[in-house]
Amino acid sequence: IGSPWLERFDSPGKGRGLRVTKPFKVGELIFSCPAYSFVLSAKERGSYCEYCFNRKEGLARCGKCKKACYCNATCQRADWSMHKLECSSMVAYGPNWCPSETVRLVARILASMKTQKERNASEKLMLIGEMQTHVEDVDNARREVNESEIAGLHRFYSKHLDFPDHSALLALFSQVACNGFTVEDEELSHMGTAVYPDVALINHSCQPSVIVTFKGTTAEVRAVTPMKKMDEVMISYIDILYPTDDRNSRLRDSYYFTCDCQECKTQSKDKAKLKVRKRSDPYEPEVVSGMVRYARKKMGEFRAIKSEKNILLELLEMCVQSLDEMGTVFDDANVYMLHMMYQAMGVCLYLGDWDGAIHYGEKILKPYSVLYPAYSLNVSSMYLKLGRLYMGLEKRSRGLNALKKVPGCSERMGHDTLYTGNIKKSMHSILLSYGSLGVPSRKIITKVIKRHS
């Protein structure tokens, strides 16, 4: 583990936890942790190296499957023990090769367990088998998903893996669901999924003391508040943009507990997050609560169908109609409005409506900077996306203004040693692509489309 200033302990009311044994300043690296196992998202193949998650042009493809891509032969050789689980299967199944990302990760965990002879570098404080499973808490819907995932595991990986018994597989899939991390780049775009046993020791708070970010496949844990000796290390398992009831609903559904941090007790920020339009005759509470129910329903409907093909226009219409309806009560800075604007921005990008995407992105920016804490990278991510769009549309002045604000957002909490290097690399790439005479705008904008989650 990347720091000697940590210890495992029994956290009151939370079970196992992690705490520091010396003070840390905001932005300081507390520890780094390599992944026990990781997998690059299939949709990112061709953009990132399968082994180191480096993003670059001109990656070399695997000669057999023609799918997996690598920086060089060194990365390809290092990844072969994992890639061989999939290579021949991808060729054999062709377009019918479709294991989920979770199935792919579990297959790699099983392969690592089989060859492991000593404690992994990611298990200095907790073994992977010790991670919480919550098997007893899984509801029928989740259990059906796990059963389907196990079927996929047998279908696509039986040639290369010996599987443990069914109950052990159910436990492993539950462990991954509760403890897996989405690996993100500097724009908070999904690159893949990984497990980090030592990082999984960290308990949740909606007022976290640390943030977890990624350098390739390595997790880095940095302080976002001043920490005293023996303070517990706390992260947020969820997006803290949303109000208390929404956050705890997500925590119960995914992690089987309710948060009792100070913010959840006081709900001090909920009023700003649920901001309504000003008028001389205030809205009745039941009108506001009714609109909240409507917003949650529409968010759920959007989430349920957004992965379907050839329905982009329907998705955009759903966003516009929802925004019109919610806008009769909610202010534009209301988090439900912001959520649907973000979805609308993504749909506009895929439809090629760049001006529409910019319209929604600009409306999101100011409320994000108010509602998200200073350490959050969500604001810098939005500036970077808008910067790409402006430059792609040859609005150079506006693009440069947006890009100039990106490093300042991340350096505000000490990210100068964390993501700012990658952010500056992205900015340099944008400017280099644009050049003094301008470039094909689609090349720049395509990068925004591909990475707007």
Sine and cosine of phi, psi and omega as CSV:
sin_phi,cos_phi,sin_psi,cos_psi,sin_omega,cos_omega
0.00,0.00,0.56,-0.83,-0.19,-0.98
-0.98,0.21,0.22,0.98,0.01,-1.00
-0.43,-0.90,0.69,-0.72,0.07,-1.00
-1.00,0.08,0.00,1.00,-0.14,-0.99
-0.99,-0.14,0.63,0.77,-0.02,-1.00
-0.71,-0.71,0.48,-0.88,0.15,-0.99
-0.53,-0.85,0.52,-0.85,0.08,-1.00
-0.99,0.11,0.61,-0.79,-0.01,-1.00
-0.45,-0.89,0.17,-0.99,0.07,-1.00
-1.00,0.01,0.94,-0.34,-0.04,-1.00
-1.00,0.10,0.83,-0.55,-0.04,-1.00
-0.80,0.60,0.83,-0.55,0.04,-1.00
0.98,0.22,-0.06,1.00,-0.07,-1.00
-0.84,-0.55,-0.25,0.97,-0.07,-1.00
1.00,0.00,-0.65,-0.76,-0.02,-1.00
-0.93,0.37,0.52,-0.85,0.02,-1.00
-0.42,-0.91,-0.01,-1.00,-0.03,-1.00
-0.77,-0.64,0.68,-0.74,0.04,-1.00
-0.66,-0.75,0.36,-0.93,-0.02,-1.00
-1.00,-0.04,0.49,-0.87,0.01,-1.00
-0.94,-0.35,0.25,0.97,0.12,-0.99
-0.41,-0.91,0.32,-0.95,0.00,-1.00
-0.94,0.35,0.47,-0.88,0.09,-1.00
-0.73,-0.68,0.63,-0.78,0.06,-1.00
-1.00,0.00,0.33,-0.95,0.05,-1.00
-0.84,0.54,0.76,-0.65,0.02,-1.00
1.00,-0.04,-0.21,0.98,-0.01,-1.00
-0.95,0.31,0.61,-0.79,0.09,-1.00
-0.97,0.25,0.86,-0.51,0.02,-1.00
-1.00,0.06,-0.74,0.67,0.16,-0.99
-0.28,-0.96,0.32,-0.95,0.12,-0.99
-0.86,-0.52,0.44,-0.90,-0.10,-0.99
-0.59,-0.80,0.84,-0.54,0.10,-1.00
-0.94,0.35,0.34,-0.94,0.02,-1.00
-0.98,0.22,0.63,-0.78,0.16,-0.99
-0.93,0.36,-0.73,0.68,0.12,-0.99
-0.54,-0.84,0.48,-0.88,0.00,-1.00
-0.52,-0.86,0.33,-0.94,0.07,-1.00
-0.52,-0.85,0.72,-0.70,0.07,-1.00
-0.97,0.22,0.68,-0.74,0.05,-1.00
-0.86,0.51,0.69,-0.72,-0.03,-1.00
-0.86,0.51,-0.55,0.83,-0.04,-1.00
-0.96,0.29,-0.21,0.98,0.01,-1.00
-0.99,-0.12,0.01,1.00,0.03,-1.00
-0.87,0.49,0.71,-0.70,-0.05,-1.00
0.98,-0.18,-0.36,0.93,0.01,-1.00
-0.97,-0.26,-0.49,0.87,-0.05,-1.00
-0.80,-0.59,0.48,-0.88,0.13,-0.99
-0.94,0.34,0.73,-0.68,-0.02,-1.00
-0.89,0.46,-0.46,0.89,-0.11,-0.99
-1.00,-0.09,-0.76,0.65,-0.09,-1.00
-0.97,-0.24,-0.09,1.00,-0.01,-1.00
0.89,0.46,0.40,0.91,0.07,-1.00
-0.97,0.23,0.70,-0.71,0.01,-1.00
-0.99,-0.14,0.84,-0.54,-0.01,-1.00
-0.33,-0.94,0.30,-0.95,0.08,-1.00
-0.99,0.14,0.41,-0.91,0.13,-0.99
0.95,0.32,0.56,0.83,0.07,-1.00
-0.92,0.39,0.54,-0.84,0.00,-1.00
-1.00,0.02,0.74,-0.67,-0.03,-1.00
-1.00,0.05,0.49,-0.87,0.11,-0.99
-0.86,0.50,0.75,-0.66,-0.07,-1.00
-0.93,0.37,-0.37,0.93,-0.06,-1.00
-1.00,-0.03,-0.85,0.53,-0.08,-1.00
-1.00,0.08,-0.35,0.94,-0.01,-1.00
0.89,0.45,0.27,0.96,-0.04,-1.00
-0.94,-0.35,-0.82,0.57,-0.04,-1.00
-0.93,0.36,0.64,-0.77,-0.04,-1.00
-0.81,-0.59,0.53,-0.85,-0.08,-1.00
-0.65,-0.76,0.40,-0.92,0.06,-1.00
-0.89,0.46,-0.68,0.73,-0.11,-0.99
-0.25,-0.97,-0.05,-1.00,-0.02,-1.00
-0.91,0.42,-0.50,0.87,0.00,-1.00
-0.89,0.46,-0.74,0.67,0.03,-1.00
-0.91,0.42,-0.62,0.78,-0.02,-1.00
-0.91,0.42,-0.69,0.73,0.03,-1.00
-0.90,0.43,-0.66,0.75,-0.02,-1.00
-0.90,0.43,-0.46,0.89,-0.06,-1.00
-1.00,-0.06,-0.11,0.99,-0.15,-0.99
-0.87,0.49,-0.60,0.80,-0.02,-1.00
-0.86,0.50,-0.44,0.90,0.05,-1.00
-0.99,-0.10,-0.67,0.74,-0.05,-1.00
-0.91,0.41,-0.50,0.86,-0.01,-1.00
-0.90,0.43,-0.31,0.95,0.08,-1.00
-0.91,0.41,-0.40,0.92,-0.13,-0.99
-0.89,-0.46,-0.45,0.89,-0.21,-0.98
-0.81,0.58,-0.85,0.52,-0.05,-1.00
-0.93,0.37,-0.53,0.85,0.02,-1.00
-0.92,0.40,-0.64,0.77,0.03,-1.00
-0.89,0.46,-0.62,0.79,0.02,-1.00
-0.93,0.37,-0.70,0.71,-0.06,-1.00
-0.92,0.40,-0.69,0.73,-0.06,-1.00
-1.00,0.08,-0.36,0.93,-0.01,-1.00
0.84,0.54,-0.75,-0.67,-0.02,-1.00
-0.92,0.39,-0.21,0.98,0.01,-1.00
-1.00,0.03,0.02,1.00,0.07,-1.00
-0.98,0.22,0.94,-0.34,-0.16,-0.99
-0.55,-0.84,0.68,0.73,0.09,-1.00
-0.92,0.39,0.55,-0.84,0.04,-1.00
-0.94,0.34,0.24,-0.97,0.02,-1.00
-0.89,0.46,-0.58,0.81,0.03,-1.00
-0.91,0.42,-0.69,0.73,0.04,-1.00
-0.87,0.50,-0.69,0.72,0.00,-1.00
-0.88,0.47,-0.65,0.76,0.01,-1.00
-0.93,0.38,-0.69,0.72,0.01,-1.00
-0.87,0.49,-0.64,0.77,0.04,-1.00
-0.86,0.51,-0.66,0.75,0.00,-1.00
-0.94,0.34,-0.59,0.81,0.06,-1.00
-0.89,0.45,-0.71,0.70,0.01,-1.00
-0.88,0.48,-0.66,0.75,0.02,-1.00
-0.90,0.43,-0.64,0.77,0.02,-1.00
-0.92,0.39,-0.66,0.75,0.03,-1.00
-0.87,0.49,-0.62,0.79,-0.05,-1.00
-0.92,0.40,-0.61,0.80,-0.07,-1.00
-1.00,-0.08,-0.16,0.99,-0.09,-1.00
-0.94,0.34,0.80,-0.60,0.00,-1.00
-0.95,-0.32,-0.32,0.95,0.02,-1.00
-0.55,-0.84,0.11,-0.99,-0.04,-1.00
-0.84,0.54,0.77,-0.64,0.01,-1.00
-0.94,0.34,0.42,-0.91,0.00,-1.00
-0.90,0.44,-0.30,0.96,0.02,-1.00
-1.00,-0.04,0.05,1.00,-0.10,-1.00
-0.88,-0.48,0.57,0.82,-0.04,-1.00
-0.91,0.42,-0.54,0.84,-0.06,-1.00
-0.92,-0.38,-0.38,0.92,-0.01,-1.00
-0.48,-0.88,0.76,-0.65,0.06,-1.00
-0.96,0.29,0.45,-0.89,-0.03,-1.00
-0.88,0.48,-0.56,0.83,0.01,-1.00
-0.93,0.36,-0.26,0.97,0.01,-1.00
-1.00,0.07,-0.16,0.99,-0.03,-1.00
-0.88,0.48,0.57,-0.82,-0.03,-1.00
-0.88,0.48,0.66,-0.75,-0.01,-1.00
-0.96,-0.27,-0.64,0.76,-0.09,-1.00
0.85,0.53,0.46,0.89,0.02,-1.00
-0.82,0.57,-0.62,0.79,-0.04,-1.00
-0.95,0.32,-0.28,0.96,-0.04,-1.00
-0.99,-0.12,-0.18,0.98,-0.09,-1.00
-0.92,0.40,0.76,-0.64,0.01,-1.00
-0.99,0.12,0.07,-1.00,-0.09,-1.00
-0.89,0.46,-0.63,0.78,-0.01,-1.00
-0.89,0.45,-0.71,0.71,0.01,-1.00
-0.92,0.38,-0.60,0.80,0.02,-1.00
-0.90,0.44,-0.63,0.78,0.04,-1.00
-0.90,0.44,-0.64,0.77,0.06,-1.00
-0.88,0.47,-0.72,0.69,0.01,-1.00
-0.87,0.49,-0.65,0.76,0.03,-1.00
-0.90,0.44,-0.65,0.76,0.04,-1.00
-0.90,0.43,-0.63,0.77,0.02,-1.00
-0.90,0.43,-0.65,0.76,0.03,-1.00
-0.89,0.45,-0.64,0.77,0.06,-1.00
-0.88,0.48,-0.67,0.75,0.04,-1.00
-0.90,0.44,-0.62,0.79,0.04,-1.00
-0.88,0.48,-0.73,0.68,0.02,-1.00
-0.90,0.43,-0.63,0.77,-0.05,-1.00
-0.91,0.42,-0.71,0.70,-0.16,-0.99
-0.99,-0.15,-0.23,0.97,-0.12,-0.99
-0.80,-0.60,0.10,1.00,-0.08,-1.00
-0.91,0.42,-0.41,0.91,-0.01,-1.00
-0.93,0.38,-0.53,0.85,-0.13,-0.99
-0.93,-0.38,-0.13,0.99,-0.09,-1.00
-0.78,-0.62,0.58,-0.81,0.22,-0.98
-0.99,-0.16,0.81,-0.59,-0.11,-0.99
-0.99,-0.11,0.58,-0.82,0.16,-0.99
-0.95,0.31,0.01,-1.00,-0.03,-1.00
-0.92,0.38,0.19,-0.98,-0.13,-0.99
-0.87,0.50,-0.67,0.74,-0.02,-1.00
-0.90,0.43,-0.58,0.81,0.04,-1.00
-0.92,0.39,-0.61,0.79,0.04,-1.00
-0.93,0.38,-0.66,0.76,0.06,-1.00
-0.86,0.51,-0.66,0.75,0.01,-1.00
-0.91,0.42,-0.66,0.75,-0.02,-1.00
-0.91,0.40,-0.69,0.73,0.03,-1.00
-0.90,0.44,-0.59,0.81,0.05,-1.00
-0.92,0.38,-0.62,0.78,0.05,-1.00
-0.88,0.47,-0.70,0.72,-0.01,-1.00
-0.91,0.42,-0.63,0.77,0.01,-1.00
-0.89,0.46,-0.62,0.79,-0.06,-1.00
-1.00,0.06,-0.43,0.90,-0.16,-0.99
-0.86,-0.52,-0.09,1.00,-0.01,-1.00
-0.94,0.33,0.47,-0.88,0.03,-1.00
-0.89,-0.45,0.68,-0.73,0.19,-0.98
-0.98,0.19,0.85,-0.52,0.01,-1.00
-1.00,0.07,0.82,-0.57,-0.09,-1.00
-0.85,-0.52,0.41,-0.91,0.09,-1.00
-1.00,-0.09,-0.18,-0.98,-0.09,-1.00
-0.93,0.37,-0.25,0.97,0.06,-1.00
-0.99,-0.17,0.22,0.98,-0.01,-1.00
0.89,0.46,0.44,0.90,0.06,-1.00
-1.00,0.05,0.63,-0.78,-0.04,-1.00
-0.93,0.37,0.86,-0.52,0.08,-1.00
-0.97,-0.23,-0.58,0.81,-0.05,-1.00
-0.01,-1.00,-0.28,-0.96,-0.03,-1.00
-0.72,-0.70,0.53,-0.85,-0.03,-1.00
-0.47,-0.88,0.28,-0.96,0.13,-0.99
-0.86,-0.51,0.67,-0.74,0.00,-1.00
-0.75,-0.66,1.00,-0.04,-0.09,-1.00
-0.79,0.61,-0.70,0.72,-0.02,-1.00
-0.92,0.40,-0.60,0.80,0.04,-1.00
-0.94,0.34,-0.49,0.87,0.01,-1.00
-0.92,0.40,-0.23,0.97,0.08,-1.00
-0.94,0.35,-0.36,0.93,-0.11,-0.99
-0.96,0.28,0.78,-0.63,0.01,-1.00
-0.99,0.11,0.21,-0.98,-0.07,-1.00
-1.00,-0.04,0.54,-0.84,0.26,-0.96
-0.47,-0.88,0.59,-0.81,0.10,-1.00
-0.98,0.22,-0.06,1.00,0.15,-0.99
-0.84,-0.54,0.95,0.32,-0.15,-0.99
-0.93,0.37,0.42,-0.91,0.08,-1.00
-0.99,-0.16,-0.24,0.97,0.00,-1.00
-0.66,-0.75,0.25,-0.97,0.11,-0.99
-0.78,-0.62,0.61,-0.79,0.04,-1.00
-0.96,-0.27,0.83,-0.56,0.07,-1.00
-0.76,-0.65,-0.02,-1.00,-0.20,-0.98
-0.73,-0.68,0.68,-0.74,0.14,-0.99
-0.89,-0.45,0.99,-0.12,-0.18,-0.98
0.93,0.38,-0.84,-0.55,0.04,-1.00
-0.98,-0.18,0.06,1.00,0.02,-1.00
-1.00,0.00,0.74,-0.67,0.05,-1.00
-1.00,0.06,0.71,-0.71,0.07,-1.00
-0.89,-0.46,0.75,-0.66,-0.04,-1.00
-0.92,-0.39,0.88,-0.47,-0.04,-1.00
-0.82,-0.57,0.53,-0.85,0.02,-1.00
-0.95,0.32,0.68,-0.73,0.09,-1.00
-0.90,-0.43,-0.05,1.00,0.16,-0.99
-0.69,-0.73,0.41,-0.91,0.08,-1.00
-0.88,0.47,0.74,-0.68,-0.05,-1.00
-0.89,-0.45,0.72,-0.69,0.04,-1.00
-1.00,-0.07,0.31,-0.95,0.07,-1.00
-0.82,0.57,0.73,-0.69,0.01,-1.00
0.97,0.24,0.14,0.99,0.13,-0.99
-0.93,0.36,0.59,-0.81,0.05,-1.00
-0.98,0.22,0.62,-0.78,0.09,-1.00
-0.99,0.14,0.84,-0.55,-0.07,-1.00
-0.75,-0.66,0.73,-0.69,0.12,-0.99
-0.87,-0.49,0.23,-0.97,0.13,-0.99
-0.99,-0.16,0.81,-0.59,0.02,-1.00
-0.97,0.23,-0.22,0.97,-0.15,-0.99
-0.72,-0.70,0.14,-0.99,0.08,-1.00
-0.95,0.30,0.88,-0.48,-0.07,-1.00
-1.00,0.08,0.14,0.99,0.06,-1.00
-0.89,0.45,-0.53,0.85,-0.20,-0.98
-1.00,0.09,0.34,-0.94,-0.02,-1.00
-0.94,0.35,0.18,-0.98,-0.16,-0.99
-0.82,0.57,-0.76,0.66,-0.05,-1.00
-0.87,0.50,-0.64,0.76,0.00,-1.00
-0.92,0.38,-0.68,0.74,-0.01,-1.00
-0.88,0.47,-0.72,0.69,-0.05,-1.00
-0.95,0.31,-0.49,0.87,0.11,-0.99
-0.89,0.45,-0.69,0.73,0.03,-1.00
-0.91,0.42,-0.67,0.74,0.00,-1.00
-0.90,0.44,-0.65,0.76,0.03,-1.00
-0.92,0.40,-0.67,0.74,-0.04,-1.00
-0.93,0.38,-0.63,0.78,-0.13,-0.99
-0.98,-0.19,-0.50,0.86,-0.13,-0.99
-0.81,-0.59,-0.07,1.00,0.16,-0.99
0.92,0.39,0.60,0.80,0.14,-0.99
-0.46,-0.89,0.22,-0.97,0.07,-1.00
-0.91,-0.42,0.69,-0.72,-0.04,-1.00
-0.98,0.19,0.63,-0.78,0.05,-1.00
-0.84,-0.54,0.50,0.87,0.04,-1.00
-0.92,0.39,0.17,-0.98,-0.07,-1.00
-0.87,0.49,-0.62,0.78,0.00,-1.00
-0.92,0.40,-0.61,0.79,0.02,-1.00
-0.94,0.34,-0.50,0.86,0.02,-1.00
-0.96,0.27,-0.67,0.74,-0.08,-1.00
-1.00,-0.01,-0.45,0.89,-0.06,-1.00
0.79,0.61,0.61,0.79,-0.15,-0.99
-0.91,0.41,-0.42,0.91,-0.06,-1.00
-0.99,-0.17,-0.05,1.00,-0.09,-1.00
-0.90,0.44,-0.58,0.81,-0.04,-1.00
-0.88,0.47,-0.69,0.73,0.01,-1.00
-0.92,0.38,-0.59,0.81,-0.02,-1.00
-0.95,0.30,-0.45,0.89,-0.01,-1.00
-0.95,-0.31,0.57,0.82,-0.08,-1.00
-0.85,0.53,0.72,-0.70,0.03,-1.00
-0.93,-0.36,0.26,-0.97,-0.02,-1.00
-0.93,0.36,0.58,-0.82,0.02,-1.00
-0.98,0.20,0.68,-0.73,0.12,-0.99
-0.38,-0.93,0.34,-0.94,-0.07,-1.00
-0.90,0.43,-0.55,0.84,0.01,-1.00
-0.96,-0.28,0.99,-0.14,-0.10,-0.99
-0.83,0.56,0.51,-0.86,0.02,-1.00
-0.92,0.38,0.61,-0.79,0.10,-0.99
-0.93,0.37,0.57,-0.82,-0.01,-1.00
-0.80,0.60,-0.61,0.80,-0.02,-1.00
-0.93,0.36,-0.45,0.89,0.06,-1.00
-0.93,0.37,-0.69,0.72,0.01,-1.00
-0.91,0.40,-0.73,0.68,-0.02,-1.00
-0.90,0.43,-0.57,0.82,0.05,-1.00
-0.90,0.43,-0.63,0.77,0.02,-1.00
-0.95,0.32,-0.54,0.84,0.08,-1.00
-0.89,0.46,-0.69,0.72,0.03,-1.00
-0.88,0.47,-0.66,0.75,0.04,-1.00
-0.87,0.49,-0.71,0.70,-0.03,-1.00
-0.88,0.48,-0.71,0.70,0.00,-1.00
-0.90,0.44,-0.62,0.79,0.02,-1.00
-0.89,0.45,-0.71,0.70,-0.02,-1.00
-0.92,0.38,-0.61,0.79,0.06,-1.00
-0.88,0.47,-0.66,0.75,0.03,-1.00
-0.91,0.42,-0.67,0.74,0.01,-1.00
-0.89,0.45,-0.67,0.74,0.00,-1.00
-0.89,0.46,-0.71,0.70,-0.02,-1.00
-0.88,0.48,-0.60,0.80,-0.07,-1.00
-0.94,0.34,-0.50,0.86,-0.11,-0.99
-0.92,-0.39,-0.08,1.00,-0.15,-0.99
-0.92,0.40,-0.34,0.94,0.00,-1.00
-1.00,0.08,-0.12,0.99,0.03,-1.00
-0.94,0.33,0.46,-0.89,-0.06,-1.00
-1.00,0.04,0.46,-0.89,0.15,-0.99
0.86,0.51,0.60,0.80,0.04,-1.00
-0.77,-0.64,0.43,0.90,-0.07,-1.00
-0.87,0.50,-0.68,0.74,-0.01,-1.00
-0.90,0.43,-0.62,0.79,0.04,-1.00
-0.91,0.41,-0.62,0.78,0.02,-1.00
-0.91,0.42,-0.68,0.73,0.01,-1.00
-0.91,0.42,-0.64,0.76,0.04,-1.00
-0.88,0.47,-0.64,0.77,0.05,-1.00
-0.88,0.47,-0.67,0.74,0.03,-1.00
-0.88,0.47,-0.75,0.66,-0.05,-1.00
-0.89,0.45,-0.71,0.70,0.00,-1.00
-0.90,0.44,-0.66,0.75,0.02,-1.00
-0.90,0.44,-0.69,0.73,0.02,-1.00
-0.90,0.43,-0.65,0.76,0.04,-1.00
-0.88,0.47,-0.71,0.71,-0.02,-1.00
-0.92,0.39,-0.75,0.66,-0.01,-1.00
-0.91,0.42,-0.54,0.84,-0.03,-1.00
-0.92,0.39,-0.23,0.97,0.07,-1.00
-0.95,0.31,-0.33,0.94,0.00,-1.00
-0.84,-0.55,-0.69,0.73,-0.11,-0.99
-1.00,0.07,0.58,-0.81,0.18,-0.98
-0.95,0.31,0.39,-0.92,0.01,-1.00
-0.88,0.48,-0.36,0.93,-0.01,-1.00
-1.00,0.03,0.00,1.00,0.06,-1.00
-0.91,0.42,0.66,-0.75,-0.12,-0.99
-0.89,0.45,-0.48,0.88,0.03,-1.00
-0.95,0.32,-0.58,0.82,0.10,-0.99
-0.91,0.42,-0.71,0.71,-0.01,-1.00
-0.88,0.47,-0.65,0.76,0.02,-1.00
-0.85,0.52,-0.75,0.66,-0.04,-1.00
-0.95,0.32,-0.53,0.85,0.10,-1.00
-0.89,0.45,-0.65,0.76,0.00,-1.00
-0.89,0.45,-0.67,0.75,0.05,-1.00
-0.90,0.44,-0.66,0.75,0.01,-1.00
-0.89,0.45,-0.62,0.78,0.04,-1.00
-0.86,0.51,-0.71,0.70,0.01,-1.00
-0.89,0.46,-0.67,0.74,0.01,-1.00
-0.90,0.43,-0.68,0.74,0.03,-1.00
-0.86,0.52,-0.64,0.77,0.02,-1.00
-0.88,0.48,-0.72,0.69,-0.01,-1.00
-0.93,0.38,-0.47,0.88,0.02,-1.00
-0.99,0.14,-0.17,0.98,-0.05,-1.00
0.99,0.12,0.26,0.97,0.04,-1.00
-1.00,-0.03,0.98,0.17,-0.09,-1.00
-0.90,0.44,-0.67,0.74,-0.01,-1.00
-0.90,0.44,-0.61,0.79,0.07,-1.00
-0.89,0.45,-0.67,0.75,0.01,-1.00
-0.88,0.47,-0.68,0.73,0.02,-1.00
-0.90,0.43,-0.65,0.76,0.02,-1.00
-0.82,0.58,-0.75,0.66,-0.02,-1.00
-0.95,0.31,-0.64,0.77,0.01,-1.00
-0.87,0.49,-0.66,0.75,0.01,-1.00
-0.91,0.41,-0.58,0.82,0.01,-1.00
-0.95,0.32,-0.45,0.89,-0.03,-1.00
-0.98,0.20,-0.58,0.82,-0.21,-0.98
-0.81,0.59,-0.82,0.57,-0.09,-1.00
-0.89,0.46,-0.75,0.66,0.05,-1.00
-0.87,0.50,-0.60,0.80,0.05,-1.00
-0.84,0.53,-0.71,0.71,-0.06,-1.00
-0.92,0.40,-0.37,0.93,0.03,-1.00
-1.00,0.01,-0.69,0.72,-0.14,-0.99
-0.99,0.12,-0.51,0.86,0.04,-1.00
-1.00,0.08,0.57,-0.82,0.05,-1.00
-0.93,0.37,0.27,-0.96,-0.10,-0.99
-0.86,0.50,-0.50,0.87,-0.06,-1.00
-0.98,0.18,-0.22,0.97,-0.08,-1.00
-0.92,0.39,0.62,-0.79,0.04,-1.00
-1.00,-0.04,0.04,1.00,-0.04,-1.00
-0.90,0.45,-0.58,0.81,-0.02,-1.00
-0.94,0.33,-0.74,0.68,-0.01,-1.00
-0.90,0.45,-0.58,0.82,0.05,-1.00
-0.88,0.48,-0.66,0.75,-0.01,-1.00
-0.94,0.35,-0.64,0.77,0.08,-1.00
-0.86,0.50,-0.65,0.76,-0.02,-1.00
-0.91,0.41,-0.67,0.74,0.03,-1.00
-0.90,0.43,-0.70,0.72,0.01,-1.00
-0.92,0.40,-0.60,0.80,0.04,-1.00
-0.86,0.51,-0.69,0.73,0.05,-1.00
-0.88,0.48,-0.70,0.72,-0.02,-1.00
-0.90,0.44,-0.73,0.68,0.01,-1.00
-0.85,0.53,-0.72,0.70,-0.04,-1.00
-0.92,0.39,-0.62,0.79,0.03,-1.00
-0.90,0.44,-0.52,0.85,0.03,-1.00
-1.00,-0.04,0.19,0.98,0.03,-1.00
0.88,0.48,0.50,0.87,0.16,-0.99
-1.00,-0.09,0.95,0.32,-0.21,-0.98
-0.86,0.50,-0.70,0.72,-0.06,-1.00
-0.88,0.47,-0.74,0.67,0.00,-1.00
-0.92,0.39,-0.58,0.81,0.02,-1.00
-0.90,0.44,-0.71,0.70,0.00,-1.00
-0.90,0.43,-0.64,0.76,0.02,-1.00
-0.88,0.48,-0.66,0.75,0.02,-1.00
-0.92,0.39,-0.70,0.72,-0.05,-1.00
-0.92,0.40,-0.53,0.85,0.01,-1.00
-0.90,0.43,-0.44,0.90,-0.04,-1.00
-0.99,0.11,-0.21,0.98,-0.08,-1.00
-0.91,0.42,-0.81,0.59,-0.04,-1.00
-0.88,0.48,-0.61,0.79,-0.01,-1.00
-0.87,0.49,-0.60,0.80,0.02,-1.00
-0.90,0.44,-0.69,0.72,-0.07,-1.00
-0.99,0.16,-0.49,0.87,-0.01,-1.00
-0.97,0.24,-0.22,0.98,-0.05,-1.00
-0.84,0.53,-0.47,0.88,0.01,-1.00
-0.85,-0.52,0.39,0.92,0.07,-1.00
1.00,-0.07,0.36,0.93,-0.02,-1.00
-0.98,0.21,0.09,1.00,-0.03,-1.00
-0.87,0.50,-0.45,0.89,0.04,-1.00
-0.98,-0.20,0.05,1.00,-0.09,-1.00
-0.95,-0.31,-0.99,0.11,-0.11,-0.99
-0.97,-0.24,-0.24,0.97,-0.12,-0.99
-0.88,0.47,-0.56,0.83,0.05,-1.00
-0.87,0.49,-0.71,0.70,0.02,-1.00
-0.93,0.38,-0.61,0.80,0.02,-1.00
-0.90,0.44,-0.71,0.71,0.01,-1.00
-0.90,0.43,-0.56,0.83,0.05,-1.00
-0.90,0.44,-0.67,0.74,0.02,-1.00
-0.90,0.43,-0.68,0.74,0.02,-1.00
-0.88,0.47,-0.70,0.72,0.01,-1.00
-0.87,0.49,-0.65,0.76,0.01,-1.00
-0.88,0.47,-0.66,0.75,0.01,-1.00
-0.89,0.46,-0.75,0.66,-0.06,-1.00
-0.92,0.39,-0.61,0.79,0.02,-1.00
-0.91,0.41,-0.65,0.76,0.02,-1.00
-0.90,0.44,-0.63,0.77,-0.04,-1.00
-0.93,0.37,-0.75,0.67,0.02,-1.00
0.93,0.36,0.08,-1.00,-0.06,-1.00
-0.95,0.31,-0.41,0.91,-0.04,-1.00
-0.97,-0.24,-0.06,1.00,-0.06,-1.00
1.00,-0.01,0.42,-0.91,-0.01,-1.00
-0.80,-0.61,0.10,-0.99,0.13,-0.99
-0.82,0.57,0.89,-0.46,-0.10,-1.00
-0.88,0.47,-0.52,0.85,-0.06,-1.00
-0.88,0.47,-0.56,0.83,-0.05,-1.00
-0.88,0.48,-0.66,0.75,0.01,-1.00
-0.96,0.29,-0.72,0.70,-0.08,-1.00
-0.92,0.38,-0.56,0.83,0.01,-1.00
-0.84,0.54,-0.57,0.82,0.02,-1.00
-0.91,0.41,-0.56,0.83,0.04,-1.00
-0.94,0.34,-0.69,0.73,-0.02,-1.00
-0.86,0.52,-0.74,0.68,-0.12,-0.99
-0.91,0.41,-0.45,0.89,-0.16,-0.99
-0.92,-0.39,0.17,0.99,0.09,-1.00
-1.00,0.01,0.96,-0.27,-0.11,-0.99
-0.99,0.14,0.00,0.00,0.00,0.00
